[in-house]
Each structure stands twice: as structure tokens, then as C-alpha cells.
Amino acid sequence: MPADAQIKCRNLWKVFGADPKGFLRRHNGNPSPEALKEEGYIGAVQDVSFDVHQGEILIIMGLSGSGKSTLIRCITRLNDPTAGEMEYEGRDLLKLSEKELIDLRRHKFGMVFQNFGLLPHRDVLENVAFPLEVQGIAKADRVERAKAMIDLVGLGGRESYFPRELSGGQQQRVGIARSLAVEPDIWFLDEPFSALDPLIRAEMQDEFIRLQSLLHKTIVFITHDFEEATKLADRIGIMKDGRMVQLATPEELVLNPADEYVAEFAKNAPRERIVSVGAIMQPPVDTALGAVPMNARIGTVAEQVLTSEHPVAVVDESNAVVGSIDRHDVATSIFGTRAA
């Protein structure tokens, strides 16, 4: 396992049917789609392998029924996988006792789901403090930590409000504060913003980015929205029919999709916000005027380059010239056409 990999998954299967383990044994652990269909089994997760690295936001996405939510439920052992291996910081997740698993969920894993799951008879403070109460933490300590989390998500002053008195976005913030109250090492979020209207959803995405800049959590985030994924993710895993089709950075997915399924997701992506100057630059030229950093996104330098009749130099972090970029490169990368 790489030194920074907190979770390691290898050859995971989750099969639903009469005798899933027996079915996998009969097919040497790797049944074909035809075998699944013929024998009446559903391969919700099929031979999926990946690592989750410390401090990264890994987003798993796909269409409805692709297996993304089942996968996250396998990792957290809300559903046990039918076959495969899973480790958390070197510990075999599949060999944990029920007591060890409960302890892991209470102290190491934070979870946020699409339905906020707030307790209607408890106010904001009591909802956020609830997991600490379950842990047996003294009231004064749990109130102090809950208040800190409420302030962190921007709900200070609403501690005594009940869920029915909050907007959808505010309820989701309470859910986030509650999951953070246990100070988890790994944060699992399953389509947490999909029930929100577009304006509140965009606001919550920005809030999520702000929180991550402060907390530096390791995050596994499920969504079906590619634009949301590219806004938030360090890496994106795209699933189809239970299999991981491609796992890569947003830029790699946009520039080098593995197949037509991935390309369809990426075709309307905001390329100006995803693609870096370094990914589309050409060799250096003597006629270059001005300079742009190679790690800048093309949207931030587009005006400078598009209004220049000459190529613009591309520089690295030490300000050394490593390439050039012109209006044709920018136009092609954003629009798929070349500027006149």
C-alpha cells in the first residue's frame, strides 16, 4: 500500500441473489455479464480496485444504478462485499468484529447522506452533539465541540432552532457539522447536495471547498453530477454497470476519456476551469510576448492569450520558460475549434 493510502480496495464484488458467494465460486471469482443475467444475479459492484489517499477528495460517480452508492456502503461495511479485500490504514476491514466496526464508525468515519437524517425533536445543538452523546462524552465537552462545529459551518446563533425551522441548505449544514463533530479521519458523503435547489447546491459546494481548505480531510464523495465532481475532486472514478471504467484527475478525464461513456460525461464539462495551461502548451518560441504560469487553468489566462497576436510564454514555478501557448491552443481546448 502506498504510504499515503488510507483506504485500499482490491477486487471488490457485491453480488445480489440467492447464493452470491457460491455463484462467484462457480465462475472462478469473475463471472461474465451474461452469466450474471442468465442466473438471475445482480453485480452491483464488479471487480473494483482503487486506493484513497490521505487528504484527497476522491469522487465516485456514474448514472443511477452504476454501483457508486453500493460501493461506498461496502467500504463502510453497511453492506458487506461478497468478495475482495479492503484495508483501512493497514487494518483488514473485513476481519473487524462488530464492536471494532462500531468503534471505527463512531471515531474514524464520518458520514453524510442525501437525506439529512436530523432528529426532529432535537434542536441544532442537540443534533450536532448527538454522536458525541453516543460516545459517552461529558455534556460540557460535547456542547463545546458542537458549538465549534456549528460556527464552522456558518450556523452560529441558530443553536436552538429545530430542523423544521431551517432551510434545506441549513439542514444540510447541520448534517455536515454533526458528521464533523466526531473529528473523523475519513469523511464519506453520498450525494449530500442532490436534494437542494441549484443556488443552494452551488453555495454548499463552495462551503464544502472552504471547509476542506481548513480541515484537510480524506474524503470519498458520491455524485452523479460531473460538473460538481470536477469542481470538488482531486480524482474522479467513473462507474458503469458496477465496474470502475476510469479513475483519473478531472483534467485527464476531459483530455483523455477511456471510452465513449466517459467522453459523454465530459463533453459538456467546463474545460476552461479544468484544463491547465501545461496540458495544452506547445514548445517554447522566440516570438512569445508576456508569460502565463503552466499550472494556471486556461480560463484564467484566456483573455490575455486570445487578445495577443503573438504566442505567450509558459513558465514554471521558478519562472523558467517551459513552453508557449497561443490563441489557437486556447480556442481549441475550450471550444474544440481554432480561432481565426
C-alpha positions in Angstrom: 0.0 0.0 0.0 1.4 3.5 -0.8 2.4 5.4 2.3 -0.4 7.9 1.9 -3.2 5.4 1.1 -5.7 5.4 4.0 -8.1 3.0 2.3 -7.2 0.2 -0.1 -9.7 -1.8 -2.0 -8.9 -4.8 -4.2 -11.2 -6.8 -6.5 -14.4 -5.9 -4.7 -17.6 -7.6 -5.7 -21.1 -7.1 -4.3 -23.5 -9.5 -5.9 -27.2 -9.8 -5.0 -29.0 -13.0 -5.5 -29.8 -16.4 -3.9 -26.2 -17.6 -3.3 -23.8 -14.8 -4.3 -20.6 -16.5 -2.8 -21.5 -19.8 -4.5 -22.2 -18.1 -7.7 -18.8 -16.4 -7.7 -17.0 -19.7 -6.8 -18.7 -21.4 -9.8 -17.4 -18.7 -12.1 -13.8 -18.6 -10.6 -14.5 -15.2 -9.0 -15.0 -13.4 -12.3 -18.4 -14.1 -13.8 -19.3 -12.6 -17.2 -22.3 -10.1 -17.6 -24.0 -12.9 -19.5 -23.6 -15.3 -16.5 -25.0 -12.8 -14.1 -28.1 -12.2 -16.2 -28.7 -15.9 -17.1 -28.5 -17.0 -13.4 -30.6 -14.1 -12.1 -27.8 -12.2 -10.1 -27.1 -8.5 -9.9 -23.5 -7.5 -9.9 -23.8 -4.1 -8.1 -20.0 -3.8 -7.7 -17.8 -5.9 -10.0 -14.0 -6.4 -9.6 -13.3 -2.8 -8.4 -9.9 -1.8 -7.1 -8.6 1.6 -6.0 -6.8 3.5 -3.2 -8.0 6.5 -1.3 -5.0 8.7 -0.5 -4.6 10.8 2.7 -6.0 14.3 2.3 -7.6 13.8 -1.1 -11.2 14.3 -2.3 -12.0 11.2 -4.3 -15.3 11.4 -6.1 -17.1 8.3 -7.3 -19.7 9.0 -9.9 -21.9 7.4 -12.5 -25.5 7.1 -13.7 -28.3 5.7 -11.5 -27.7 2.0 -10.9 -23.9 2.2 -11.8 -23.0 0.9 -8.3 -21.5 4.1 -6.8 -23.6 4.1 -3.6 -23.3 0.4 -3.2 -19.5 0.8 -3.3 -19.4 3.3 -0.5 -21.7 1.1 1.6 -19.2 -1.7 1.1 -16.3 0.4 2.2 -18.1 1.4 5.4 -19.5 -2.1 5.7 -23.0 -1.0 5.8 -23.2 -3.7 3.2 -20.5 -6.4 3.3 -18.9 -7.1 0.0 -19.4 -10.6 -1.5 -15.7 -10.9 -2.3 -12.5 -8.8 -2.3 -10.1 -7.1 0.1 -10.4 -3.8 2.0 -7.9 -2.2 4.3 -8.0 1.0 6.4 -4.6 2.1 7.5 -3.3 -1.4 7.2 -6.2 -3.0 9.1 -8.3 -5.6 7.4 -11.8 -4.1 7.4 -13.4 -7.5 6.6 -12.0 -9.1 9.8 -13.2 -6.4 12.2 -15.5 -7.6 14.9 -18.9 -5.9 15.3 -17.5 -3.9 18.3 -14.4 -2.8 16.4 -16.6 -1.8 13.4 -18.9 0.3 15.6 -15.9 1.9 17.2 -14.5 2.7 13.7 -17.7 4.3 12.6 -18.0 6.3 15.8 -14.5 7.6 15.9 -12.8 7.4 12.5 -15.6 7.5 9.8 -17.9 10.5 9.3 -20.9 10.0 7.1 -23.3 12.5 5.3 -26.2 11.2 3.2 -28.7 12.8 0.8 -31.5 12.6 3.4 -30.2 14.8 6.2 -31.4 12.4 8.9 -31.8 15.1 11.6 -33.7 14.3 14.7 -36.9 16.4 14.5 -37.4 16.7 18.3 -33.9 17.9 18.9 -32.6 21.4 18.2 -29.4 22.2 16.1 -27.1 22.0 19.1 -28.5 18.7 20.3 -28.4 17.2 16.7 -24.8 18.1 16.3 -23.8 16.8 19.7 -25.8 13.6 19.3 -22.9 11.4 18.1 -20.7 12.7 20.9 -23.5 11.7 23.4 -23.5 8.2 21.9 -19.7 8.1 22.5 -20.3 8.9 26.2 -18.5 12.3 26.1 -19.3 14.6 29.0 -22.1 17.1 28.3 -19.9 20.2 28.8 -17.3 18.8 26.3 -19.8 17.7 23.7 -21.6 21.1 23.9 -18.3 22.9 23.4 -17.3 20.8 20.4 -20.8 21.0 18.9 -20.8 24.8 19.1 -17.4 24.9 17.4 -18.7 22.8 14.5 -21.9 24.9 14.2 -19.8 28.0 14.0 -17.5 26.3 11.4 -20.4 25.6 9.1 -21.8 29.2 9.5 -24.8 28.4 11.7 -23.7 30.3 14.8 -26.8 31.8 16.5 -29.1 29.0 15.4 -28.2 26.5 18.0 -31.7 26.5 19.5 -33.5 26.1 16.1 -35.3 22.9 15.3 -34.9 21.2 11.9 -38.4 22.4 10.7 -37.3 26.0 11.2 -34.3 25.6 8.9 -34.0 25.8 5.1 -32.7 22.7 3.2 -29.3 24.2 2.9 -29.2 24.9 6.6 -30.3 21.4 7.4 -27.5 20.0 5.3 -25.0 22.2 7.2 -26.3 20.7 10.4 -25.7 17.2 9.0 -22.2 18.2 8.0 -21.5 19.7 11.4 -22.8 16.5 13.1 -20.5 14.3 11.0 -17.5 16.5 11.7 -18.2 16.6 15.5 -16.6 13.2 15.9 -13.4 14.6 14.2 -13.3 11.7 11.6 -10.2 10.7 9.7 -12.3 9.7 6.6 -15.4 11.6 5.5 -18.0 9.7 3.4 -20.6 11.8 1.6 -23.3 10.1 -0.6 -24.9 12.7 -2.9 -25.2 15.2 0.0 -26.3 18.1 -2.1 -28.6 16.4 -4.7 -31.8 17.3 -2.9 -31.0 21.0 -2.9 -32.1 23.6 -5.4 -29.3 24.8 -7.8 -28.5 28.0 -6.0 -28.3 26.4 -2.5 -26.4 23.5 -4.1 -23.7 25.8 -5.5 -23.5 27.6 -2.2 -23.0 24.3 -0.4 -20.3 23.3 -2.9 -18.4 26.5 -2.1 -18.9 25.9 1.6 -17.5 22.3 1.2 -14.4 23.7 -0.6 -13.9 26.2 2.3 -14.2 23.5 4.9 -11.8 21.3 3.1 -9.2 24.1 2.9 -9.4 24.4 6.7 -9.7 20.7 7.7 -7.8 18.8 5.0 -9.9 15.6 5.4 -9.7 12.5 3.4 -13.0 12.4 1.6 -14.9 9.9 -0.5 -17.8 11.7 -2.2 -20.6 10.2 -4.3 -22.4 12.2 -7.0 -24.0 11.8 -10.4 -23.1 15.4 -11.4 -19.9 15.7 -13.5 -19.7 19.4 -13.1 -20.0 19.1 -9.3 -17.3 16.4 -9.4 -14.9 18.5 -11.4 -15.4 21.4 -9.1 -14.6 19.4 -5.9 -12.4 16.4 -6.8 -8.7 15.7 -6.8 -9.6 12.5 -8.6 -12.8 11.1 -10.1 -13.7 7.4 -10.5 -16.5 6.8 -13.1 -18.6 3.7 -12.7 -20.8 1.9 -15.2 -22.7 -1.4 -14.6 -20.8 -2.0 -11.3 -17.3 -1.5 -12.8 -14.8 1.3 -12.4 -14.4 2.5 -16.0 -11.8 5.1 -15.4 -10.1 6.7 -12.3 -8.2 9.9 -13.0 -7.9 13.6 -12.4 -10.6 15.8 -13.8 -8.2 17.1 -16.4 -7.2 13.6 -17.5 -10.9 12.6 -17.9 -11.6 15.6 -20.0 -8.5 15.3 -22.2 -8.2 11.5 -22.4 -11.5 9.8 -21.7 -11.2 6.0 -21.6 -14.2 5.3 -23.7 -17.4 6.9 -25.1 -19.2 6.5 -21.8 -16.6 8.7 -20.0 -16.5 11.1 -23.0 -20.2 11.6 -22.8 -19.9 12.7 -19.2 -17.0 15.0 -20.1 -18.4 16.6 -23.2 -20.1 19.5 -21.5 -17.6 19.9 -18.7 -16.3 23.4 -18.0 -13.0 22.8 -19.7 -11.8 26.4 -19.0 -11.9 25.6 -15.3 -10.4 22.1 -15.6 -7.7 22.1 -18.2 -4.3 23.6 -17.2 -2.0 25.7 -19.4 0.7 23.0 -19.1 -1.6 20.3 -20.6 -2.1 22.2 -23.9 1.2 24.2 -24.2 3.5 23.9 -27.2 7.3 24.1 -27.3 8.8 27.5 -26.5 9.1 30.0 -29.3 11.3 33.1 -29.7 8.4 35.3 -30.7 6.5 34.9 -27.4 5.4 38.0 -25.6 4.3 38.0 -22.0 4.0 35.0 -19.8 1.5 32.7 -18.0 2.1 30.0 -15.4 1.9 26.4 -16.5 -0.3 25.4 -13.6 -3.0 28.1 -14.3 -6.3 27.0 -15.7 -6.9 28.2 -19.2 -10.0 30.2 -18.2 -7.8 32.5 -16.0 -5.4 33.3 -18.9 -7.8 33.1 -21.9 -8.3 36.9 -22.2 -4.6 37.5 -22.2 -3.8 34.8 -24.8 -6.8 35.4 -27.0 -6.1 39.1 -27.4 -2.4 38.6 -28.2 -1.3 38.4 -31.8 1.8 36.6 -30.7 2.3 33.4 -28.7 2.6 33.8 -24.9 5.4 32.1 -22.9 4.6 29.5 -20.4 6.7 29.5 -17.2 7.1 27.0 -14.3 7.2 27.8 -10.6 10.8 29.0 -10.8 9.7 31.4 -13.7 11.7 29.4 -16.3 10.2 29.3 -19.7 8.9 25.7 -20.4 6.6 26.3 -23.4 4.3 28.6 -25.3 0.6 29.0 -25.9 -1.4 30.9 -28.5 -5.0 31.8 -29.2 -5.4 28.7 -31.3 -4.4 26.4 -28.4 -6.9 28.2 -26.1 -9.8 28.2 -28.6 -9.3 24.5 -29.4 -9.1 23.5 -25.7 -12.2 25.4 -24.7 -14.4 25.2 -27.8 -13.0 22.4 -29.9 -12.4 25.0 -32.7 -9.4 27.1 -33.8 -9.5 30.9 -33.6 -9.1 32.9 -36.7 
